[in-house]
Amino acid sequence: MAKVTHLLDKKSLVFQKEVEATGGSDGAKLQSTPLPLDWIFTGVAVHHPYSANEQANLLDVVRLSSMLQTIAQNI
């Protein structure tokens, strides 16, 4: 994760580094495993997930796209 966050800082891309203590994501099982895994979860914050009213901020989606392109080209 340090390699990725260093790259994003170097490219001045906006991101939030967070470790979930509550709630859940598709990676919740990975996060709680006793196995030594180095992984990173990327995504945008959403309101009303898994419903017909799910909403995400368009700027967050654009920033995620830029972040993923940067990671793919440099890692």
N, C-alpha and C positions, 0 to 999 in steps of 0.2 A: 504494500500500500504506500510505503514511503516513496517509492520510485514514481508512482502515479501522481501523488499529491505534489511532489517536487516539480514534475513536468507541468502540471496545471498551474502551479504558482508561477513558474518561469514564463509560461505563455499568457499570464494575467487573465486566466479564465475563472469565472465566478463559480464556486461550488461550496457545498456544505459538507464537512466531515462530521459524521455522527456515528455513534454506536448505540444501537437500540437496546434498551433495557426492558422496555415494555412494548406492547403492540406486536406487530408481526409483519413479515414480508415473505416473499417466496424463498428467501435465503435464511429464514429463521432456524431451520434444522442445521444448516451449515454453521451458523453462528454459535449454536449451543453444543456442537459436537466436541468430544474430548480429543478428536484427531487434530494434529497440527496442520491446519490449512491456512494458506495465504490467499485471500480472496477479497474482492471489492464488489459492492452492490451499487449499481447506478440506476437512477430513476428520477422521476419528478414527483413532487408532492401532489396528492389529489384530495379533493373533497368528495365525500359520498362515494367511496370506492365500491365497485361491484354492484352498482345500481344504474338505473336509467338516467340519473342525475349526476353521474361522475363528471367532475370538472378538474381541469388543470390549467395553470397559467401558461399562455402561449410563449411568453418570454422564457419560462423555465424549460419548455420543450426545445426552443431554439438553442438555448445554452447547453442543454444535454446533447443535442446533435453536434454542436461544435466540440464539446468535450470528448465524445466518442470518436469523432474523426481524428482529433489530436492524438488520442490514445492509440488508435489503430495505426496511425502513420509513424508513431515514435516508439512504440514498445514492442 
